[in-house]
């Protein structure tokens, strides 16, 4: 199986909840174990931008997301923001890859400064210190010099900055196509098969196809 088997997926309070939910669905369909983290602000964004209402408690949210995505028992594990005993909080047990999508500029700043005030920030700090794959998907416009400086700092530390900026050369026909463009780029970086956006000169299928 190509790509990491276990992935930490974090959603923070920027616009673009659809990207995070779609990525979660694709990871489940590709039979990956997902450690799911979400901030309170992100829960508000999900309720505002989608028709999904997430339960507030981690255990209830885990059951909801498992049913929502058709995940196998234990495939999605949801951890609260102050669950310091969760696997993503330690380099000895954290997954080999982490994606923050969408990534708010506040989270970007906290990660760049090494703050570990909650589990999302700690998990990102672990990914950086262990030299593991960390993909940050900011969604903001325009970017301030502070935002750009934080992105440059994180890039120099080994993180991958993938702005939520969909392309149009694949001739999108719907909003879902634009969401899939960004999610496909994330999956490509994770080396996980996808066929929402074929690589140049390649044609293949994936179980992520709806």
Protein Blocks (a to p, Z undefined) as FASTA:
>chain_A
ZZjfbdcddddfbehilmmmmmmmmmmmnopacdddddfklmmmmmmmmccdcdfbfklm
mmmmmmmnopaehkaccddfklmkbmklpmklpcfbdcdddddfklmmmmmnopafbfkl
mmmmmmmmnopacddddddddddfklmmmmmmmmmnopacdddbddfklopabfklmmmm
mmmmmmmmnopacfkbccehiacddfkbZZ
